[in-house]
């Protein structure tokens, strides 16, 4: 099957989080099963810097051409490379005035205005035009989050003008329903869609233009990144205002749990670790623990449990809950190491905790890929305190590295971790807590601590987790079924 992925992010060229990892790993897994897959992304400054650091540059795939947005021509180029270590093509849409800017992938323009709808509309139109020029029409357009959401809209609502879409099915994956691409109604002309898409409520939501809603309505199939999250987003509490349209689309909505790239996350061959190890020989994990202690200022000979956490410092991720619980955990003898960046107040809290509890709390502000691997390998447990979590990847990395997760029971965390409850040691892989509160988090970690000193039971949890299969091959099979279903229902009412 011919599958084209459209996304704002793809690892390692340009990413801010899990979206970029998924858009890198899923195409590789699909290609490994024989599908013809590629990826289309904007050529952000971050991607250009990635190539410059390596002394290389993507090839020019097409002569530059003009793309019209609101009647104004924009000259674009299409550059090409492969996902590292694979033959999966990545096509970059290059247009420096909109994509070559400092401040991150989603930075506002020089006037402080969010022009994302303009940037990503240009990206989609340029990518589709390039596909037409090369004659490389996909059978499935797989769009990720709201940014390329114009693609399924054009396929659903412009096919009467453009027969190119007649045999192209669309799949939308919602990685986080909280990010919707909301703009004023005056921006509707940027999309170049028929006026009835607004008057008919296809893209209008609460008086605003909502890109994610439009993509949901237009797509032949909608997926999200875990089965529980697929249920949660259809509730008033979890749907971020779009629960109504998602309930209407329920017959075309499914949740597929993300996987992890075991070539990147493999403790036997990980170049970032002090020593390699496996489920059958865990001796190297002790060396990784000693290295993490040295990096964190912890006493290596102290047998106390080390709990780590890696993530974005934001309320969604629950780090305020973790930091409030930290003094009680330290008082109980637990050592904490956190790697993350984000909201200044949370970064400040992390620095204060480090100052108050030297030798027991270590905070690394920022993101360091090698250090994230060292934390996953060197800790005894990993805490994921998210208020909501569509899928989550850090708990999957922890399982692979023999680090026992303690997670809040929500979204993909609930789907991927089997909590120990006393009678299921033979298959449990971690610990759950339910309330988004410091008390509940502390109770979950202390439950883990109570098991930690029972070495046989803890060893069983470690090996259960390392035995779990969260490879992308499993998830890719589920996506293949969705693609086939999308082609079956193409253009049919839902």
N, C-alpha and C positions, 0 to 999 in steps of 0.2 A: 504494500500500500504506500502511496506517495503522501507524506505528511509534512506540512510546513508549520513550524512553530513561530509565532510572533510574540515578542516579549520586550519589556524595557530593560531586562537584566539577563545576563548569562555569565556564569562563572567559567574561567577566572578573569574574563576581560572587564566586566563591569557588574558589580553586585553590591547590594546593601544588606542582604540577608538570605533567607531560605529560598526565595523566589529564584535567585540566580543559580543556586545549587540544583534546584529541580530542573530548570530549563537546560542545564548542562547534562545532568545525569539521565533524565528520561529519554532524550533522543539517542544517547549512546546505547541504552538498553534496548530500545526499539530497533536500532540499526543492527544490533547483534543478533536479532531474531529474523533479519532479512528484509526489514522495511526500508524504504527510501526516505530518509528524514533529513531535514535541514532546519536551521535556526535563523531568524531575521531579527536584528536589534539595531537601535540607533548607534552611530559611531560617536559615543560620548568622549569627552576629554579623558576620562579614566581609561577607556579602551586604548586611546592613542598613547597615553602614558605607559600602559602595559607593554605595548609593542616597542616603544622607545627604550624602555629599560632593558630590553632584550636585543636591541640593535637590529630589529627587523621591522617589517611593515606589511600589511595585507596587500594583496594584489588587486588591481583595478579590474573588475569583471565586466563592466559596460562603459561605453562612452557616457560622459555626463549628459543628463537630460533635465528638462524642466517639469516640475509638478506644480499644478495650480491649486491654490487655496484661496478662496474668496476672490477669484479672478486675478490674483497676483502670482506671477511665476516665481518659482524657487528652484535654482539649479542644484541638483543632487548628484552624487556619485555613489556607485555601489562597489564596495570593497569586499574582498573575500579572504577567509582563512579557514582552518579546521579547528575543531575542538582539540586541545592538546592530546597527543597520543592516539588520535582516532582519525578516521576518514570522514567524519560528520562535518559537512560544510556549515560555516557561519557567514552570513551575508550582513555586512554593515551598511546602513543607510547614512551617508556622510553629508552633512549640511552644517558647516561651521557656525553660521549665525545663530542657530537654534540649539545645537548639540555641543559645541565646543566652548563650554563656559565653566568657570570654577564654581566650587560650592557644593558639588555632589550631583548625582544623576537627576534629582528633582528640584534643582535650584531654580529660584525665580529669576526673571530677567534683570537687566541692569536698572530698571525702574522699580524693582521690588514687586513686580506683578507676576502672579502665577499664570503662565502662558502654556501650561501643560496641554490643554486641549488643542492648541495650535501646533505645538511640537509633535504630539503623537498622531494627530490627523495627517500631518505631512509625512511622518514615518510610515503610516499604513498605506497611504496613497502611493508613496514611492516604492514600497515593497511590492504592492500589487502590480504596479506598472512594470517593474523589473521582471516579475514573473511572466507577464504577458510578452515582454520583449524577448525573453529567452525561450519562450514556448514551454516553460516548465510549470504547467498547471497542476496544483496538488489535488488529490482527492479529498483531503481534509485540511482545513485551516484550523490549527489549534492555537487559540489566543489565551494569554495568561494575564489575569486581572484586567482592570479597566483600561489600561493605557492603549492596547491595540484593539479596544472594543469596537472601533469604527468598522473593522473588517467584517465581523458577522452582520453588522447593521447594513453595510453595503450589499452583502450577499442576499439578505432577506428583503430589503426594501428598494434595491436599485436593479434587481435582476431583470426587470421588464425593460430597462434601458441597456443593460450590459449582459448579454448571454454568456459571457465568460464564466459567470457564477453558476450556470445551470447544472453542472455536475460537480460542484464543490460543496461539501458539507462543512459545517462549522461546529467546533467544540470550544466552550469557554471553561477554563478552570479558575475558580475563585480561591485564591491563596489566603486572602484576608478580606472579609466582607466590610471591614471598617474603612477601607480605602476605596472610594467610589468615584472620584473624578466629578466633583460637583461644581457647576459653573452657572452664571446668570443666563437667563433666557436669551439675552442679546448675543450670546456666543453661538447660538444654533446655526447661523449661516456658515460658520467655520467647518461644520461637518458636511455641508453640501447635500443634505438629505431632503427629501420632499417635506413640505410644511406640515403635512398630516402626521408626520412622526411626532410632532409636538402637540397638535390639536387632538390627536387620538390617544395621547398619554403614553406613547411608546418610550419616549426619552424623558418626559416630564415627570418630576417627583417633588411634591410639596412646593411647587412654584419654581423649581430650579431645573436645570438641565443635568441629568444624572447619567453619566457614561456607563456605569456598571449596570444600572437598570436597563438601559437600552441594549447592552450586550446580552444580558440575561434573557430578555424578551426575544431577541433576534436569533440567538444560537440554537442550533438543532439539538444539542445536548449540553448540559451543564454538569461539571464535576467540581468537587471540592476535595480537600486534601486529607480527609479522614471520614469514616462513616459517622462517628458521633457528631462531628462538626456539621455534616450535611443535615443532621436532625436539628442541631442547635440553631442554625441560621434560619430555620423555619419557625422559630419562636420569637415572640416580642422581645425577650431578653437578649437573644443572640443574633437577631437579624439586622441590627443597626438601621432599622426603618424599612428594610427591603423584605421582611419576612412574608408580607402579603403576596408579592409577586413570586417569591420562591415557593410558597405553598401552592400557588397556581401551577407552577412549573414542576411540581413534585414528581410527576411521571417521567420527566426527562432529567432528573437530578440524581446524582449518585456520589458517594464518597469513596475515594480510593486513597488508602494510606500511602504517604510518601515512602520511598526507600532511601538507602544510603549507598554511596559509591564505595564498595569494599576495596577497590584499588587504592583509594585515598585514605580510607579509614580502616586500616588493618594493622593491629598491634604486632604482628609477626614481621612486617616489612616497613613499618613507619620510620622514615629517616629522621623524624624529629625526636625520637625517644632515646633515652639513655641505654635501653636494652629492649630487644624484642621479646615477645612472649606469646603463648597460645593457651587455649583451653586445657590442653594436655600438659603444658609446662608453664606455670605461672611465675617461675622464679624471676623473670625479667621485670615483672610488675613491682617487685620490691625495690629494684634499682631505680625504677621510675618514681617511686614514692620518695626515695632518698633525694633524688634530684629536685623534686618539687619542694621538699622541705628546705633544701639549700636555697632555692629561688625565693621562698616565701618567708625565710627567717624562722622556720619551725625547728624544734629539736628532733633530729632524725630518730633518736633512740626512744622517744616517747611513743608508746603504743596507742595513744588516743586516736579515735577515728578522725579522719580528715574528710571534710565535706566540701565539694567544689560547686561552682556555678559559673556558667559562661552564657552571656546573652546581652541583649540590648537593654540599657537601663531606662525603662519606661513603665508607666503604670500597668499597661497590659501585661507585662512580663512579671509583675508582682514583686519587684525588687524592694519596694518600700515595705512590703510585708516581711521579706527576708531580713532587711536591716533592722526592723523593729524587734524581730525575734532573736537577732544575733547575740545581744548581751546575755540572755537566758541560756542560749546554747553554749556560749563560751563558759558561763558559770558551771555548766554541767560537764565541762572538760572537752568539748568538741572544738576542733580547729577548723576555720573557714577560710577558703581562698576563692576570690571572685574576680573574673575578668569581664569587663564590659565598659561601654561608653554610652552616653545618651543625655538625659536631662541633667543640667548642671546641679540641681538640688540633690539628685541621687548620687552623682559623682562626689559631691561634697559629703554626703552621708557615709560613703565608702571610705573616704579619707579620714573622717572623724573616728570611725570604728577602728581603723588601722592604728591611729594615734593612741586611742584608749586601750587597745588590746594587742600590744606588740607580742609577737610570738604565738598569737592565737587567731588573729584575723589579718589577712593580707588582701589588699585590693589593688588590682592592676587596672588602671584607667586607660581605655583605648581598646584596640583589637589587634591581636598578634596571632596569626594562624598557627605558627609553631608552638606558641605558649598554650593555645587552646588544646592542642594535641597532648602536650605535657600534663595539663590539668586533668584531662579525661583519663590518662593512663596512671597518674600519680595519686589520685584521690581514691578513697575507699567508697565513697558515695557521692552522688550528684543530685542536687536539689533543683527542681524546676517549679517555681511557685506561681505560674501564670494565672491571671484572672480568667483569661480565655486563651486557647491555643489551638489554632486550626489543625496543625499537625505536630509541629515541633520536631527538631532533628537532634538536639543535644542529648535527649534521653536515648535515642537510637545509637548515637556514637558511644554513649556510656555503656550500653549493653554489649556492644562489640568489644569494648576495652575492659570488660570485667569489672566495671564500676557500677554499683547498684543504685538505680534511680529512686528518688523520693519525689513524687510528683503530685500536683493537685489533680483531682479526678475531673478533667474537662477535656473536650475535643479529642485530638489525637493522642494526648497523654493518657487518657482513659483507654483508648483503643490499643495502645502499644505496650503498656506496662500492666502486668498481672500482679495485683497487690497481694502481699502475704497476709492471710487472715487466720493463721493457726492450723488449718487443716490442709493446706495446699502447698506445702514446702516442695513437693516433687515437681511442681510446674510454675510456682511463683517466680517473678523476676524482679520485684521491687516492692515499693511501699506507696500507698495512696493516702492523701488527706483531702477533705472535702471543702471546708470553709476557707474563704479567702481572708484569713486572719492570722496574725502572728502566733496566737495560741495554738491553732490547728496545725500550722506549719511546724512549730516546735514539737508538738506531740508526734507528728509523723517522723521527724528526724530522730527524736528520742526513742521511738519504737525501733527504728533502724539500729540505733546505738545498742539497744537491749539485745538485739540479735547478733550484732557485730562481734561481741566477745564470746559467742558460742561458735567456735571456728568451723565446726562441721556444717552447721546450718548456714552460716554465711558463705562457705565454699559452695554449697549447693545452689544458693541464689546466684552467685557469680557465674557458675557454669551453666545454669539454666538460661541466663541472659546471653551468654556468649554463643549458646547453641541456637538461639532464636534467629529466624531467617527474615531479615528486613532488607534484602537485596532488591535492587531495582528490577531484576528479572520478574519477580512476582508481580510487582505493580504494573510493569509494562504489559503483561498479559491482560490485566484488567482494563488498561487503556485501549488495547486493541479491540476488545469487545465493545467499548464505548464508541470507538471510531466506526465500527461496522454498524452499530445501531444508529449513529448519526446519519450514515448514508441511507439507511433504510427509511428514516422518517424525514429526510430532507424535504423541506417545503410543506410538510403536513401540519395541520393545526394541532395544538396541544391543549 
